[in-house]
Amino acid sequence: MKDQYFGDINDYRKYGLLRVLKSGGGSLQVAWMLTPDDGGRDGGSRSYLDDPDRWAGHDPDLYHGLRDLLASSLRGPSVTLLERSDLLPGASYHSVRVPDGRRARDSWSEDLLRAASGTDLVFLDPDIGIEIPSCPAGRAGSSGYVTWREVEGLWAAGSSVLIYQHYRREPRRPFAERLAGELRSRTGGGLVEAFHTPHVLFLLAAQDRHAGRFGAAIPSLRQRWRGQIEPLGLADLPTGPMTRCAR
C-alpha cells in the first residue's frame, strides 16, 4: 500500500469488503504493508467520489466518510486519515513501512506477528500481492509482496487472513483458483474464498471458529456490492500446491 492510493476506487471496495466481513463481530488488524509513494498517477482513480448516484448506494457511510476525509486533508491522501476515523470500528493498524532487506524484513515480520497476536482477522495489504519466485524477500522490490512465511505465521498464531492481490497477465478465474488452492494447502483452512473486483482480487482463509461468521456475511456482500465485489465460490476447491507463477 502507498499513501498516494488512499481513497481510490480500489480502496472503496477494499474497506467495503472489510466492513461486511467485520459486521459479524471479532477483532481486525490492518497491516498496511506501506511502501514509499512513487510519484505516479495510479492513485488518482477517485472520480467515483463525484458520482454519488452511482456509487454511494453500496455503502453510504463509507462513501461519504471517504469523501469527507479526503476533502478535509491538508496533506493529501494518507492511510492515517482512515486510522483516525471510525470507518473500520475497533480496528487496529500496523503502519510500519516494509523494508526490502532480508534482516530488516525478518524483524518487520516478527513485529507484525506480535502486533496481530490474538486478532481474529488480519488484512494484509501489499502493493502487489503474494510473493513470486523471481522476487523473494531480501531482493529489491520484495517489499511489494507478502511472503507465504508471513501468511503461515499469522495462521499458525490463530488469525484468519485476508490478502490483497493484483491480477497477473493470465486468465483471471484460473489464477484465482490456483492461488486459493495454494492458500488452502498452506493453511489447511476449511473456508478459503476469493473475491473478484474489476481490478484486484482478495483471498480469504478463515479459521474454523471464524468460518461461520464470514460465511454468513457473503450473502450480504453479494447484495450490497453486486457488480463490484463478487465471491467466486471457491470453498470446494481441491488442495494442492501452485505449479507455476505468472510473470
KAURPE-V788243 format. One record per run of one state. SS is the DSSP state (H for helix, E for strand, L for the rest). FROM is the first residue (numbers start at 1). TO is the last residue. If there is no record, write none. Layout:
ss=SS from=FROM to=TO
ss=SS from=FROM to=TO
This chain:
ss=L from=1 to=2
ss=H from=3 to=5
ss=L from=6 to=8
ss=H from=9 to=22
ss=L from=23 to=27
ss=E from=28 to=31
ss=L from=32 to=41
ss=H from=42 to=44
ss=L from=45 to=46
ss=H from=47 to=50
ss=L from=51 to=51
ss=H from=52 to=58
ss=L from=59 to=59
ss=H from=60 to=72
ss=L from=73 to=78
ss=H from=79 to=83
ss=L from=84 to=91
ss=E from=92 to=94
ss=L from=95 to=101
ss=H from=102 to=116
ss=L from=117 to=120
ss=E from=121 to=124
ss=L from=125 to=128
ss=E from=129 to=130
ss=L from=131 to=132
ss=H from=133 to=135
ss=L from=136 to=141
ss=H from=142 to=144
ss=E from=145 to=146
ss=L from=147 to=147
ss=H from=148 to=156
ss=L from=157 to=159
ss=E from=160 to=166
ss=L from=167 to=171
ss=H from=172 to=187
ss=L from=188 to=190
ss=E from=191 to=196
ss=L from=197 to=199
ss=E from=200 to=206
ss=L from=207 to=207
ss=H from=208 to=224
ss=L from=225 to=229
ss=E from=230 to=231
ss=L from=232 to=247
